[in-house]
Amino acid sequence: MTEHCKRLIAEGRMDRAGLSVPPPGSAIWWAFDATWTTSDGARVRARMTLAPQLDAGRDAVAYEFDSSVAVPGVITIVAEADRPWDFTWPSPATMFLDRNWVWGPRPAEFGASNAAGSFIASGSDLMIADLNRTPWCTAVISHDPRPWERPARQQPEPALVRMLPAGLLGRIVEIRVYGHDADTADRFLARRGLGLEYGGATLIPASSCRHDLSRSQLVLPPQAPGVLKGGARGALADQAVRLAAAPWRTTAAVWDALMDLRENWLMEDEAEPDASVLARVRARADALSARVTEAEKRDQKRREEVAAAREQRDQALAAARAAEDELKRLRAQYERDTRVQLLTTARNELAACRAEMDQSEALVDDQHRRIAWMQRQLILHGASTQSDPDVVDSADSPATWDELFEAAEQLSFVLLGETVPTAAKSLRCHSSERLWVHHSWEAFRALESYGQTKQVHGPDVVPHFSAYLRTSAAVTIPRTRYAPSESSSVTVCERFRQARTFPVPAAVCEKGRVLMQEHIRIGTGQPPAPRLHFYDDTSGATGKVHVGYLGKHLPSPATN
């Protein structure tokens, strides 16, 4: 190694080289430092160290070809330049070691290897495990269809290495698989989501490498140029260079080695570069200065163009915002006018429908009253002297709410709650008051007749008010007015349930209040849409129907 470095210094490719002192307390056996200048003027400082192998079960040995020199341990090379690294620069490995050196864990197990990065492997899984501990390395498994014959230790450089930039020597390791060993390698690669085609090649990124290559770009078929054949740079070399250029997570060992190189650089002052190097550096500096000046001028011109473009953009945006605001205003005004027109039309149609509904309701009531009178006449077999049903109903129906409540006190099976007259005050002085009073009296009479019928025939014949309305009773109301319960949207809401809970005698409920879901529609759906709520206790302790409410429609999802 010393002779190799001296030769490079003599050739002008290396500036200085020599042994260094390992840091106190470290496990490094020895260190060798070197510095050189690249062809484009970059200054590189590098250190190669030899340390014991931490994994006692695996021996790492470096050999010199055709020599008895064997160095067990781990060789680490760290290099740093004063500018971003360029792959066209010489590899630090070739600056310290010539290509007569080979290295690797147990070379007899893996076959021959060389400084160019080629291993003819029979245990590629172990080799990949070793490479995973070096995140800067990229492994390439290639397949040679020819059967393997034990080669000499030193192998010629494979086609892949000849196609790579010089700076990648030692960073891309090619593992050659022969003959039917491709099946074993394919099964091994399948665990990593990859594979190996017959006569092809596969790139295996390090676990810390952050690349953007797909599986089809990592697993190359045998037809890809540059796979195991000489010639122009092909797909395999291109993808290998892309992987080498991809960023990778720095490990603690790499960071410690770099810090050691920076903080413990003990080599004497580096020799001044010769005149030719200085001339090249000055020429390059002048060229860079000229390029910077030209770039600044172009940058200034572009800034002015960008400023003018931004001013035009701001003016266009302002005009667009003004147009958009005006469009929004016109659209909102149009929508308001449309909504007002639609609402007015809908209200007029609703009023007409409600008027028509009231007329239809009055007609239905009149027909229902006449049918009831005819049924009574049929029952009496013509014994009645009345010939006009309007005379009978007019004489029996109260005209005001007060008369209604007085008449209700004479009923035997209908009992009004104390709060009913108070709730009915909201219905006074309405244009439909006379009709509502009449409907309420018809409801009271039907409930009274229901109680009488149930007492005579029993609950088996008339179990509830709905069954009563389906009979041919003399006193009844249209079934469309009656609702046996409330909707589920009302019953699940506690506020709506409380609004329909009214007082009853203690004989009906110990708490003195019950939920009255049964109700009779007294008016139409037009507000106040009066309703009569009652509780059927005809089969209970009192044997009566308890009316708890008579007034405007109680709160519900439709009215609230």
DAMOUR-V585156 format. One line per field, one symbol per residue. ss: DSSP state (H for helix, E for strand, - for the rest). phi: phi as a letter, one per 40 degrees, with the letter a starting at -180 (. if undefined). psi: psi as a letter, one per 20 degrees, with the letter a starting at -180 (. if undefined). A space follows every 50 residues. Layout:
ss: ???
phi: ???
psi: ???
//
This chain:
ss: -HHHHHHHHH-----EEEEE-------EEEEEEEEEE-----EEEEEEEE E--------EEEEE-----EEE-EEEEEEEE----------HHHHH---- EEEEE-HHHH--EE---EEE---HHHHHHHHH-----EEEEEEE------ --------HHHHH--HHH---EEEEEEE--HHHHHHHHHH---------- EEEE----EE----HHHHEE--------------HHHHHHHHHHH-EE-- -HHHHHHHHHHHH-----------HHHHHHHHHHHHHHHHHHHHHHHHHH HHHHHHHHHHHHHHHHHHHHHHHHHHHHHHHHHHHHHHHHHHHHHHHHHH HHHHHHHHHHHHHHHHHHHHHHHHHHHHH---------HHHHHHHH---- HHHHHHHH-----EEE---HHHHHHHH-----HHHHHHHHHHHHHHHHHH HHHHHHH-------HHHHH---------HHHEE----HHHH--HHHHHH- EEE---------EEE---EEE---------EEEEEE--------EEEEEE E---------
phi: .ccccccccccgcbcaaicbbccdgccccabbbaaabcccgccbbaabbb bccccccbcbbbbbcfaccbbchbcbbbbabcadcbcccccdccccbccc cbaicfdccbgcaaccgbbcbbbccccccccccbcccbcbbbbbccccbd ccccbccccccccccccccgbbbbbcbbfccccccccccccbgbabccgb abcbcccccbbbccccccbbcccccgcgbchcdbcccccccccccccacc cccccccccccccbcbccdccccccccccccccccccccccccccccccc cccccccccccccccccccccccccccccccccccccccccccccccccc ccccccccccccccccccccccccccccccfgccccbbccccccccccbb ccccccccccccbbbcccccccccccbcgbcbdccccccccccccccccc cccccccgcccbcaccccccccccbabcccccbcaccccccccccccccb bbcaccccaccgabcbccabccbcccdcfcbbbabcbccbccgbbccbaa acdccadcbc
psi: gghgghhhghijiqgqqrqrpqqpirjpgrqpqqqrprhjjppppqppqp qqphohippoppqpqkqjppoqapppppqprjrqppiirqphgihhpaji qqrqomhhhiaqrriilppnpimhhhghhghhiniiqpqpoqpoiqqppo rrgpqqprhghhiqqhijpiioppoppqciihgghghghhijjaroqojb qppoqqhjpnrkprhhihopriipqjojqraqpahghghghgghiqqqpp rhgggghghhhghlojqrpqqpqrhhghggggghggghgghgghhgghgg ghgghggghhggggghgggggghgghggghggggggggggghggghgghg ggghghggghghgggggghhghghhhhhgjljhqipiohhgghhhhpqhr hghghghhiiqhjppprhighghihiiqkqhjghhhgghghhgghghghg ggghhgirihgnhrhhhghirlqhoarphiipoirrrhhghiphghghhj prqrqhhgphijqqpnhpqpohaaipqjmqqoprpokhjbhhkrpooipo arpqqrhhi.
//
